[in-house]
Amino acid sequence: MSTESSVAALKEGAVFKSVIPVRWGDMDAVGHVNNTLYFRYVEEARAQCFDAENVFFPNDRVPLLAHASFDFIKSVIYPATVVVIMTVTRLGRSSLTFDVVIETQDEPGVAYAKGKNVVVAAERSSGQSSPWTVAELSHLARFFV
């Protein structure tokens, strides 16, 4: 059996979840979590996913964030624990698109924010996009359910 055919494939609809505690300092003067922190929570979730076991990307490759957007639906209030849910919606030659939902542990299924992220595989030295490797996609597939 070839290595490629025995590798788990990353598929559209695959989900990665990250649980992140809200810090008191995440609140703004209005008394809710500042909207900029939603982007930080997703950044942390991506880091947990891409940096798992420190074996995902070799030194000459890097995942670059190409797009990030959010619609803010409901305010997160401290104390809380957010759950960042990233769902693969498109796998391109060198890009990966996620739909992102932020919920809280206390209210599963209730969206506080919805957005989109696009990550591109690139060469570190040039910043130019580069196709995903079988090893990279296989590694990612291990962290997406």
C-alpha positions as CSV (number, residue, x, y, z in Angstrom):
1,M,0.0,0.0,0.0
2,S,1.4,3.4,-0.9
3,T,2.0,6.0,1.8
4,E,-0.3,8.5,0.3
5,S,-3.3,6.1,0.2
6,S,-2.8,5.1,3.8
7,V,-2.8,8.7,5.0
8,A,-5.8,10.2,6.7
9,A,-7.3,12.9,4.5
10,L,-8.4,16.3,5.6
11,K,-11.9,16.8,4.4
12,E,-14.5,19.6,4.2
13,G,-16.7,19.5,7.2
14,A,-13.9,18.4,9.6
15,V,-14.0,20.3,12.9
16,F,-11.3,21.4,15.4
17,K,-12.4,22.8,18.8
18,S,-10.4,24.8,21.3
19,V,-11.4,25.8,24.8
20,I,-10.0,29.1,26.1
21,P,-10.7,30.8,29.4
22,V,-11.7,34.4,29.3
23,R,-9.4,36.6,31.4
24,W,-10.7,39.5,33.4
25,G,-8.4,41.8,31.4
26,D,-10.2,40.8,28.2
27,M,-13.1,43.0,29.1
28,D,-13.4,46.6,27.8
29,A,-14.9,49.7,29.5
30,V,-18.4,48.6,28.5
31,G,-18.1,45.4,30.6
32,H,-17.9,42.8,27.9
33,V,-15.1,41.0,26.1
34,N,-13.6,43.5,23.6
35,N,-14.3,42.5,20.0
36,T,-10.6,42.4,19.1
37,L,-10.2,39.5,21.5
38,Y,-12.4,37.3,19.4
39,F,-9.7,37.4,16.8
40,R,-7.1,36.5,19.5
41,Y,-9.2,33.5,20.6
42,V,-9.2,32.2,17.0
43,E,-5.5,33.0,16.7
44,E,-4.9,30.8,19.8
45,A,-7.1,28.0,18.4
46,R,-5.1,28.1,15.1
47,A,-1.9,28.0,17.0
48,Q,-3.0,25.0,19.1
49,C,-4.0,23.2,15.9
50,F,-1.0,24.1,13.7
51,D,1.6,23.8,16.5
52,A,0.4,20.5,17.9
53,E,3.4,18.4,18.7
54,N,5.7,20.9,17.0
55,V,6.0,18.8,14.0
56,F,3.5,20.3,11.6
57,F,5.6,22.6,9.4
58,P,9.3,22.2,8.7
59,N,11.5,25.3,9.3
60,D,11.2,26.5,5.7
61,R,7.4,26.5,5.6
62,V,4.8,28.5,7.5
63,P,1.0,28.9,7.6
64,L,0.0,32.5,6.9
65,L,-3.3,34.1,7.8
66,A,-4.7,35.5,4.5
67,H,-8.2,36.5,5.7
68,A,-10.1,36.9,9.0
69,S,-13.6,38.2,9.5
70,F,-16.3,38.2,12.2
71,D,-19.9,39.0,12.7
72,F,-20.5,39.8,16.4
73,I,-23.8,38.3,17.6
74,K,-23.8,38.3,21.4
75,S,-21.4,39.8,24.0
76,V,-19.2,37.4,26.0
77,I,-19.2,38.5,29.7
78,Y,-16.5,37.6,32.2
79,P,-16.2,35.1,33.8
80,A,-16.6,32.7,30.9
81,T,-14.8,30.0,28.9
82,V,-15.1,30.3,25.1
83,V,-15.2,27.4,22.7
84,V,-13.7,28.2,19.3
85,I,-15.1,25.8,16.6
86,M,-13.2,25.8,13.3
87,T,-14.9,23.9,10.5
88,V,-13.0,23.2,7.2
89,T,-15.2,24.6,4.4
90,R,-12.7,24.6,1.5
91,L,-9.3,22.9,0.9
92,G,-7.4,24.6,-1.9
93,R,-4.1,23.8,-3.5
94,S,-2.3,26.0,-0.9
95,S,-5.2,27.4,1.1
96,L,-7.5,26.2,3.8
97,T,-10.8,28.0,4.6
98,F,-12.5,27.6,8.0
99,D,-15.8,28.8,9.2
100,V,-15.4,29.9,12.8
101,V,-18.0,30.0,15.5
102,I,-17.3,31.2,19.1
103,E,-19.6,29.8,21.8
104,T,-19.3,29.6,25.5
105,Q,-19.0,26.4,27.5
106,D,-22.1,27.4,29.5
107,E,-24.2,27.9,26.3
108,P,-23.2,25.2,23.8
109,G,-24.8,25.8,20.4
110,V,-25.3,29.5,21.0
111,A,-23.1,31.5,18.6
112,Y,-21.5,34.6,20.1
113,A,-19.6,35.3,16.9
114,K,-19.4,33.8,13.5
115,G,-16.6,34.4,11.0
116,K,-14.2,33.0,8.4
117,N,-10.4,32.4,8.3
118,V,-8.3,31.6,5.3
119,V,-4.8,30.2,5.9
120,V,-2.2,29.7,3.2
121,A,0.8,27.4,3.2
122,A,3.8,29.4,2.2
123,E,7.6,29.3,1.9
124,R,9.1,31.1,4.9
125,S,11.9,32.8,2.9
126,S,9.7,34.3,0.1
127,G,6.3,34.4,1.7
128,Q,5.0,32.9,-1.6
129,S,2.2,30.3,-1.4
130,S,3.1,26.7,-1.9
131,P,0.9,23.6,-2.3
132,W,0.1,21.6,0.8
133,T,2.1,18.5,1.3
134,V,0.6,15.1,1.9
135,A,2.4,15.1,5.3
136,E,0.9,18.5,6.3
137,L,-2.6,17.5,5.3
138,S,-2.2,14.2,7.1
139,H,-1.0,15.9,10.3
140,L,-3.9,18.4,10.2
141,A,-6.4,15.5,9.6
142,R,-5.3,14.1,13.0
143,F,-6.6,17.2,14.8
144,F,-9.9,17.7,12.9
145,V,-12.7,15.4,13.7
